[in-house]
Amino acid sequence: MFFFILPLALLAILAVLAVATAAAVFRALRGALALQKAEFQITPDVIRPGEGMRVWARVLASGTEPLAVRAALTCTMLDHRPRRLYENAHALIPVYGRPGEHAVFMQMPAYALRSGAVGDELSKLFSEDAHRLLISWSVDFEVVRARRPGVVLARTSIPVEVPEGQPLQADRAYMDQLIVATCRSMHSDLVFNWMVRLASADGAIDPRERQLLHEVLAASFGVADAETADARIAVEMQRDLQIDPVVLRKHLPQEAMVSLYRFLYAMAWRDGQLDGREHNFLVDVLEKFGLDAATVKQVEREVVEGVARHAQR
């Protein structure tokens, strides 16, 4: 039976590939028959945040049916798969007195991330992969039939270089949301103790870190009074909760340790800097968890991607 099923499975896969190939060929032929010429251009192709550029196309139809051109300024983060962070679509306007020419003015957002590797100015923790994600800007063109805009006759993409854009920086609001949500869901004295120790690893707690600790105490433990919250923080600064790694791994589910590490990573990333003592504390916690390298990299990548998505809003 196995030898009978296997050829059928292969035939099914080949059939799907054949259909996909035929569809691609059909689209290419349809575009070739409908278009005499399709040219695209952006000026300039190197741009700074807040600046504008002229987006231009010249398309000539083979028949009498009018054509339309649309374009989208997009920002994509390239990881193991592309992730669209930003998109601003425009319909190009026919240029008066120039048959077939269309143009529009586009503006690069003032907060645009710069092209290239993200996180390259942030302190590196454990995963090099988290700092190898790439930001790519482009203008993506589509030529469609004016009366049937769902029929795409041609597509092309022109890269836009943004060398002076913003580097990826820690988004405090996003980080705080992630941290508070984690602490609320776990509602653990151990989690809060580690959070206080991480915040005070350099010998003192920054006022902004203290405010975050107050928010966590209010959300997770119902402590709303500032004086009571400060007293709890002072107690946690003096406590060093040592936990046997064997016991920790036996009684704490894998998903809980992953959530804890995500929270600690976000906490360390929050100010974009990593003190040596903070690094040592995180390494010690990570050794206790015994998480594999692939899981650690995935957690770090998720946090970086979340920051990138929020930076483009």
C-alpha positions, 0 to 999 in steps of 0.5 A: 500500500505504501508504494502505491500511495507514494507515487500518488502523493508525488503526482499530486505535488507535481500537479500543484507545481504544474498549475502554479507554473501555468498560472505564472506563465499565463500572467506573464503572457497576459501582461506581454500582450496588454503592454507595449512598454512599461518603465518605472523610475524613482528620483532620488533613490537615496533619501532621508526621513521626511524627504520626498521623491518623485515616483514615475512610470510610463506604460503603453497599452497594446490595445485601447483599454486604458491602464492605471498605475499604483505604487506603494512605499514599503518597509520590510524586515527580512528575517527567515521570512519577510515581515511588512512593517510599513506600507503607504499606497498611492495611485499615480496620476496621468501626466498632462500632455504626456501619453502613457506617463504617470507620476506621484510625489511620495514622502518618506516618514520622518520616523523611518528606520534606516536601511540595513541591520537593525539593533546594531547600536543596541547592546548585544546580549546572547544572540547575534541573529537578533542583530542581523535582521535587515530593514529594506525600503522599496517602491512597489509598482503595479500596472492594472487595467483601469476598468478592472483594477484587480487584473495586474499586468505587471509588477516591479520593485525599486529599492530605496536607500535610507542611510540616515534613517533612525536606528532601531531603538528600544520602545519603552512603551512597548517594552513596558507593556510586554513586561507588565503583561508577563508579570501579571500573567505569572503573578510570581514573587520570584519574577518580581524579585528578579525584576528588581535585581535586574533593575538594581544590578548597577547599584541603583534604580533609575526613576523610570525603572522605579515607575515601571516597578510601581506599575508591575506591583499595581497590576500584579499584586494590587499595591497602589500606594507609592510608599508601600511599593517603595518598601516592597522594592527595598525588601526585594533589593536585599533578597537573593532568591537562590533556586536549585536549577534542577528543581526549577526545571522540574517544576517550572514548565518550558513555556513559563521559562520562555516567558520569563526569559522574554520578560528579562530580555525586554527589561535589559533591552528597555534602555538600549544599554546593558551594564556588565552586572546586568549581563552577568545576572541574565547569563546566570538566569539563563544557565538555570533555565537550561533553554536551548540556543534555538529557543533563546534566539527565537525569543530575542528575535521576537522581541526585536521584531516587536520593537521594529513593528512599533517603531514604524507606527 
